[in-house]
Amino acid sequence: MTVLCSMQRKHMQIRQADKHMQTSLHGIAKRAKVAPDHRFGNLFSLLNEENLCWCFPQLNKKSAPGVDAVSYSTFEVKLDENIQRIVEDLKGNRYKAKLVRRKYIPKAGGKQQHNQNQSAPLRRHGKRPLGIPTIGDKVLQKAVALILSAIYEEDFFLAVMVTDGVRDHNGRLLNSARISIAVVTDG
């Protein structure tokens, strides 16, 4: 089955995939919460065309291209073909992540640290290496991250709250409220 993600049908497809992916992730998160010892099987099936198409618009449109020099907008032009190729490679056990493009960026504060064990270019002139994956790899990474966070969010929720860590989109006030609720309900 081919899921078309062309520009004309893009919004309809994304809305349908959005509902499917959110439902799948919600079901996984619910199961992880109810049965913490449950071992999930066949999560690989969630890495399908529909879900990968749903993950694509969540990427940063201004992100730098990887070693293949394909930008977000270029990838989007042939989105359905690109996603289909990734899924076919996954199903055929042929998928290999591309090398990352290495970019050196200034260190925060411009501090220079020299370590004799590291190669000179890595720390030259107060810069640090940054690896930039291809857009296709970013789409797949996003999908895997969503699936894993649905499973492990509940496991790490209290650990993060106890250490006063800040999760995505959660401020300290909200985290404090959640800790209070957890303490009251767990008694």
Secondary structure, 3 states (H helix, E strand, C coil): CCCCCCCCCHHHHHHHHHHHHHHHHHHHHHHHHHCCCCCCCCHHHHCCHHHHHHHHHHCCCCCCCCCCCCCHHHHHHCHHHHHHHHHHHHHCCCCCCCCCEEEEEECHHHCCCCCCCCCHHHHHHHEEEEEECCHHHHHHHHHHHHHHHHHHHHHHHHHHHHCCCCCCCCCHHHHHHHHHHHHHHHC
